[in-house]
Amino acid sequence: MKRLIHLLALLLLLPMGMVAQQPQAPLKAKPGIVAHRGFHRMEGSVENSIFAMRQAVAHDFDGTEFDVQITSDGVAIVYHDGTMQGHVIRETPYDTLRQLSAFTLKNGETVPLLDEFMEACSLTLREQDQRGKHTRLFFEIKELKRQEQRLQLLGQIIEAIGKYGLHDDIFFISFDLETCMLLAQLMPDIPVAYLEGNLSPQDLRDRGISGLDYHWHYILEHPEWVEEAHGLGMSVNVWTVDDAETARRLRDLGVDYITTDEPMMMREWLEP
């Protein structure tokens, strides 16, 4: 792992022109549906759990999204909030978090380690392959202030993707622009989209990033970004859409993926 982190650090010194341009995600005739933090609005499920991921795949949604961050002692976990019962996750050892009541999720699972979550994803997706379907893993990397932690987390992510053969299943997303740029260098064959909403498609393409994944209101404010992005060979995704009117407006603009907490309803809303 130390050797991998060293290689990541060396790559930071490369100018963007020395790395391959990222591919876009395949464009779709109508938007793909991404289950936000998995399919969690059903009995027995809870967001960012292994069960929620498995249910998203079982229902053959186009994507399932989850959040990954790292503890102070370098343990990568699947969890959304930056704090757990008042403890800042990136500043707290893993064993301390394990003692908190919130570490046990409402469905009885515990907060997944990245490695166990990736293993479950691999097994679940390979079972899905036998049905001729494919759910993509929308892999959100949470923001980190320290470069050392960022490199440590990315090293573990790259290692897990290789270990479980998930290279063709991943779509990276992040609010952290530096993380997006670094991922575009490290894994140029995997799409990566920026989440913040403050840069145009051309600004992102100039940084080597292959897509934008913005809150839906940014796309409705800048509908021209959809055509501009597609003209640059980029994907356009939006979050988090939970009503029919907004979903149809975005469908008609030609966005590629819609992230939602209501994936079953979204199927109905997107029908012509």
N, C-alpha and C positions, 0 to 999 in steps of 0.2 A: 504494500500500500504506500509506503514512503517513496518508493521509486516512482510509482504512478503519480503521486502528488508532485514530485520533482519535475516529471515530464509535463504535467499540466502547467506548472509555473513557467517552464521554458516556452511553452506555446503562447503565453501571454505576451512574449516579446516579439512575436511574429506580426508583421503588418498584415492587415486584412487581405490585401491583394495576393498574399502568398498561400492562402487557403482556398479550397474549392468553394464555389457558390452553392448555397443550399438548394435542395429540390423543393418544389412546392408539394403540398399534399394533393392527391388526385381531386380534381374538381368534380362536383356532383350535379346531376340534373335538378335535384331539389335538395334543400339543406339536410345534411346528416344530423341525427339527434344524439346529443351527448348527455348522458345522465350525470348531473352535477353531484360530485362526491358519491357516485354510485347510485343505484336504484334504492333510495333509502325511505321513500314514503310508502312503505308497505309493512305489514305485520312482521315483526321479528327482525326488522332491519334498522340500521342506524348509519349515518353518513360516515364515509371513510373506513367502513368495516370490510372485512373480507367477504362477508355475506352480501353486502350491498354491491360489491364488485361482481360477485358471482351471479346475482340476480340481474344485473345490467346485461351481462353476457347471455344468461339464460333467455332473456327477452329479446336478444339480438338487436339491441340498440347499436347505433353506429359507433358510439364511443362511451367510455366511462371515465370520469375525471376523478383524480385524487390528489392529495397534497402531501409533500414530503419535506421534512426539515431535520435538523440535527441537534443533539443535546451538547452540553458543554464538554462532555468527555467523548464525543465523536460517535454517538450511536444514532443512526438514521431511522426515523420513525414516520409512520403515515398518520398525520394529524393536522387539522386545519389551523386552529387558533395559535397565536404566538405565545400564549400563556396557558397554564393549567393550574387552576385554583391559586392564582396569584404568583406562580412561579414562571419566570421567563424561560421558555424551553431552551433556547440557545445558551443560556447562562446557568443551566441546572443539570446536574449529573443524572444519568438514566435511572440509577437505583433510587434516587430521591423521588422521581416522577412515579416510579412503580409503586411506591407506598401510598400514593394519593388515591382517594376514592374515585376520582374522575378517570383514572387510568383504566378502570373497568367500564366498558361501554354499556349502554342501556340494554343491549341484547345479550349481555353476558360475555362477549368477547373482550379481550384486552386490546389496548392500542397496538396495532401491528408494527413489528419491525419491518424495515424496508425489505430485508432478505426474505422473510416469510411471506410478505405480501407479493413479491415478485414471483416466488415459487408457486403460490396459489394462482396468480395470473397465468403463468405458463401452463399449468395443468388444465385450467379452465378453458383457456383459448384453444389448446390442442384438442380438447373434447369438442369444442365448437367447430373446429375445422372439419370434423367428420360430418357435420350438417351442411357444409358448404357456405357457412356464414363467417363474418369477421367483425369483431368489435375492437376498435382501436383504444389504446390506453393513453388518455390525455393526462400527462404527468406534470403536475404543477410543482415547481421548485420554489419554496418560500424564500423571501428576501433575507439576506445575511449581511451584517455590517462588516465583519472581519473576513479579509481575503483568505486567510488560512482555513477558516471554517468552510468557506465557499468551495475551495479546492478539495478539501477533505470530503465534503458531501458529494461533489461531482465525481470524485474518484470512486466512491462507493456505488454511485448510480451506474457508472460505466461498467464497473465490475459485475454488478447484478444483472444488467442487461445482457452482457456476454455469457454469464454463467447459466442463465435460464433461456437463452436463445430468443430474446424478445426484440431484437433489433428492428424487425419489420413491423412491429406492433405499436411502436411508441410515437407519440406526438408531444414534444416538450412545449410547455408554456410557463411564463414567469412574469411577474411585475418588475423584476430586477433586470434592467437593461444590460448590465455587465454580464450577468449569468447567461442571458440570451446570446450575447455576442461570443462568449466563451464556448457555449455549446455549439454554435455555428462553426467554430473552428475545430472543436474536438470531435464532433460527430456530424460531419457535413452531409451524410446521407439520411439523417433523421430530421424531419421538419421541426422548426421551432418558431413559436409565435410570441409576440410581446403583448402584455395584458394592460398596460397602464392607460393607453388611449390618448397620449399627448404627442405622438409622432405620426407624420404622414407615411403612406406606403413607400414613397421614394426615400424618405429619411431612413426607414428601416432597411430597405434594400441596400442603401449605401453602406450600412453597417453589417451586411451579410446575412440579415435575418429574413426568413422566407415567408413569414406570415404575420398578420395582426389578429388578435383575439381580444376585442374591445367590448366594454359594456355597451349594450345595444343603443343607448342614447347617443353615443359618439357617432355611430354609423348613420343614424337617422339625421343627425346634425350635418354630417359630411357624406351624403350618399354617393358623391363622386369618387370617394375612396374605394368603393367596390370595383368600379371599372378600372380605376388607376392601378389597383393592386393586381387585378387579373391581367391587365396589360403588361405588368412587370413579372408575370409568372408566379404570383404570390397567392396564398389562400387568405380568406376573410372569414373569421369566426366571431361569434358574439356570445355574450353571457349577460345576466342569467335571465332568460325570458320565460315568464310563467303566465302569459295571457295570449289569447287567440289573435287579437287585432295586431299586436306588435309582431307576433310570429309571422303572420301573413304579409305584413309590410316588408319585413326582412327577407322573406322568401321571394317576394316580387323584385326586390333589389338584387337578388342573386347571391346572397351570402352562402358560404360553403358548409358551415356547421353552426348549429344553435345549441348552446348549453342550457339545460333546464332542470328544475326540480320536479317537473311534471312530464316525464318522457312519454308516458302512455297517452296523455291528453295531447301532447305535441304531435303524435302521429295523426290524430284526427284533424288537428288544426292545420296541418300542412297539406292535407288533401285538397285538390283543385275545387 
